[in-house]
Amino acid sequence: MAEAKKTTDHDVVRRWVEERGGSPAKVKGTGLLRIDFPGYSGGDRLEHITWEEFFQKFEENGLAFLYQEDIEGKTSRFSKLVSRKAA
């Protein structure tokens, strides 16, 4: 299994998400940040937001982005937003 990487670099996060067809989103009514990948569950609970809004909240909340480039030779969509302190 490929090891997860951690970053706070906005360009790396945006590139990784967009290469996989994802977009920045938040959970309706809560404001929790998410990455929305078309065809995955939870789409009706998500509200798409701009990258600017996503990264503003990303910084305000002191988040880091955990992600995998690939798993067993295939492109991975594994990602998770975590506290920078915990990561």
GUKOL-549283 format. One record per residue (C-alpha): residue in three letters; y, x, z; residue number from 1. Coordinates in nm, 3 decimals. Example, Ala and Ser with C-alpha at 12.3 -4.5 7.8 and 13.67 -1.06 7.14 Angstrom:
residues 2
@type = ALA, c2 = -0.450, c1 = 1.230, c3 = 0.780, seq = 1
@type = SER, c2 = -0.106, c1 = 1.367, c3 = 0.714, seq = 2
END
This chain:
residues 87
@type = MET, c2 = 0.000, c1 = 0.000, c3 = 0.000, seq = 1
@type = ALA, c2 = 0.344, c1 = 0.133, c3 = -0.090, seq = 2
@type = GLU, c2 = 0.575, c1 = 0.221, c3 = 0.193, seq = 3
@type = ALA, c2 = 0.889, c1 = 0.013, c3 = 0.246, seq = 4
@type = LYS, c2 = 1.223, c1 = 0.187, c3 = 0.198, seq = 5
@type = LYS, c2 = 1.543, c1 = 0.106, c3 = 0.384, seq = 6
@type = THR, c2 = 1.898, c1 = 0.105, c3 = 0.248, seq = 7
@type = THR, c2 = 2.247, c1 = -0.018, c3 = 0.322, seq = 8
@type = ASP, c2 = 2.373, c1 = 0.087, c3 = -0.023, seq = 9
@type = HIS, c2 = 2.510, c1 = -0.222, c3 = -0.197, seq = 10
@type = ASP, c2 = 2.438, c1 = -0.085, c3 = -0.545, seq = 11
@type = VAL, c2 = 2.073, c1 = -0.018, c3 = -0.461, seq = 12
@type = VAL, c2 = 2.028, c1 = -0.368, c3 = -0.314, seq = 13
@type = ARG, c2 = 2.192, c1 = -0.540, c3 = -0.610, seq = 14
@type = ARG, c2 = 1.996, c1 = -0.336, c3 = -0.867, seq = 15
@type = TRP, c2 = 1.663, c1 = -0.401, c3 = -0.695, seq = 16
@type = VAL, c2 = 1.725, c1 = -0.776, c3 = -0.666, seq = 17
@type = GLU, c2 = 1.857, c1 = -0.824, c3 = -1.020, seq = 18
@type = GLU, c2 = 1.576, c1 = -0.618, c3 = -1.176, seq = 19
@type = ARG, c2 = 1.335, c1 = -0.873, c3 = -1.025, seq = 20
@type = GLY, c2 = 1.531, c1 = -1.179, c3 = -1.136, seq = 21
@type = GLY, c2 = 1.667, c1 = -1.258, c3 = -0.791, seq = 22
@type = SER, c2 = 2.011, c1 = -1.358, c3 = -0.675, seq = 23
@type = PRO, c2 = 2.205, c1 = -1.364, c3 = -0.347, seq = 24
@type = ALA, c2 = 2.183, c1 = -1.684, c3 = -0.144, seq = 25
@type = LYS, c2 = 2.222, c1 = -1.828, c3 = 0.203, seq = 26
@type = VAL, c2 = 2.030, c1 = -2.099, c3 = 0.385, seq = 27
@type = LYS, c2 = 2.228, c1 = -2.424, c3 = 0.368, seq = 28
@type = GLY, c2 = 2.381, c1 = -2.519, c3 = 0.701, seq = 29
@type = THR, c2 = 2.301, c1 = -2.188, c3 = 0.871, seq = 30
@type = GLY, c2 = 2.460, c1 = -1.917, c3 = 0.658, seq = 31
@type = LEU, c2 = 2.155, c1 = -1.691, c3 = 0.696, seq = 32
@type = LEU, c2 = 2.135, c1 = -1.452, c3 = 0.403, seq = 33
@type = ARG, c2 = 1.841, c1 = -1.465, c3 = 0.167, seq = 34
@type = ILE, c2 = 1.738, c1 = -1.338, c3 = -0.174, seq = 35
@type = ASP, c2 = 1.638, c1 = -1.622, c3 = -0.405, seq = 36
@type = PHE, c2 = 1.365, c1 = -1.559, c3 = -0.659, seq = 37
@type = PRO, c2 = 1.321, c1 = -1.848, c3 = -0.905, seq = 38
@type = GLY, c2 = 0.991, c1 = -2.031, c3 = -0.862, seq = 39
@type = TYR, c2 = 0.946, c1 = -1.945, c3 = -0.494, seq = 40
@type = SER, c2 = 0.945, c1 = -2.203, c3 = -0.216, seq = 41
@type = GLY, c2 = 1.262, c1 = -2.281, c3 = -0.027, seq = 42
@type = GLY, c2 = 1.485, c1 = -2.302, c3 = -0.332, seq = 43
@type = ASP, c2 = 1.616, c1 = -2.646, c3 = -0.239, seq = 44
@type = ARG, c2 = 1.731, c1 = -2.515, c3 = 0.101, seq = 45
@type = LEU, c2 = 1.922, c1 = -2.223, c3 = -0.049, seq = 46
@type = GLU, c2 = 2.279, c1 = -2.208, c3 = -0.173, seq = 47
@type = HIS, c2 = 2.365, c1 = -1.937, c3 = -0.424, seq = 48
@type = ILE, c2 = 2.658, c1 = -1.716, c3 = -0.328, seq = 49
@type = THR, c2 = 2.845, c1 = -1.429, c3 = -0.492, seq = 50
@type = TRP, c2 = 2.748, c1 = -1.069, c3 = -0.434, seq = 51
@type = GLU, c2 = 3.090, c1 = -1.023, c3 = -0.273, seq = 52
@type = GLU, c2 = 3.016, c1 = -1.294, c3 = -0.013, seq = 53
@type = PHE, c2 = 2.661, c1 = -1.162, c3 = 0.037, seq = 54
@type = PHE, c2 = 2.775, c1 = -0.807, c3 = 0.108, seq = 55
@type = GLN, c2 = 3.062, c1 = -0.921, c3 = 0.330, seq = 56
@type = LYS, c2 = 2.810, c1 = -1.103, c3 = 0.554, seq = 57
@type = PHE, c2 = 2.563, c1 = -0.813, c3 = 0.517, seq = 58
@type = GLU, c2 = 2.823, c1 = -0.576, c3 = 0.666, seq = 59
@type = GLU, c2 = 2.956, c1 = -0.821, c3 = 0.928, seq = 60
@type = ASN, c2 = 2.603, c1 = -0.869, c3 = 1.061, seq = 61
@type = GLY, c2 = 2.510, c1 = -0.499, c3 = 1.050, seq = 62
@type = LEU, c2 = 2.211, c1 = -0.555, c3 = 0.821, seq = 63
@type = ALA, c2 = 1.983, c1 = -0.318, c3 = 0.634, seq = 64
@type = PHE, c2 = 1.763, c1 = -0.402, c3 = 0.335, seq = 65
@type = LEU, c2 = 1.391, c1 = -0.316, c3 = 0.352, seq = 66
@type = TYR, c2 = 1.214, c1 = -0.320, c3 = 0.017, seq = 67
@type = GLN, c2 = 0.922, c1 = -0.192, c3 = -0.189, seq = 68
@type = GLU, c2 = 0.954, c1 = -0.065, c3 = -0.544, seq = 69
@type = ASP, c2 = 0.593, c1 = -0.140, c3 = -0.634, seq = 70
@type = ILE, c2 = 0.253, c1 = -0.218, c3 = -0.487, seq = 71
@type = GLU, c2 = -0.071, c1 = -0.107, c3 = -0.646, seq = 72
@type = GLY, c2 = 0.112, c1 = -0.022, c3 = -0.968, seq = 73
@type = LYS, c2 = 0.286, c1 = -0.359, c3 = -1.000, seq = 74
@type = THR, c2 = 0.651, c1 = -0.440, c3 = -0.936, seq = 75
@type = SER, c2 = 0.693, c1 = -0.564, c3 = -0.580, seq = 76
@type = ARG, c2 = 0.925, c1 = -0.840, c3 = -0.465, seq = 77
@type = PHE, c2 = 0.879, c1 = -0.756, c3 = -0.098, seq = 78
@type = SER, c2 = 1.213, c1 = -0.739, c3 = 0.080, seq = 79
@type = LYS, c2 = 1.352, c1 = -0.823, c3 = 0.418, seq = 80
@type = LEU, c2 = 1.697, c1 = -0.821, c3 = 0.576, seq = 81
@type = VAL, c2 = 1.688, c1 = -0.659, c3 = 0.921, seq = 82
@type = SER, c2 = 1.926, c1 = -0.531, c3 = 1.183, seq = 83
@type = ARG, c2 = 2.038, c1 = -0.175, c3 = 1.117, seq = 84
@type = LYS, c2 = 1.969, c1 = -0.096, c3 = 1.480, seq = 85
@type = ALA, c2 = 1.610, c1 = -0.218, c3 = 1.457, seq = 86
@type = ALA, c2 = 1.532, c1 = -0.060, c3 = 1.120, seq = 87
END
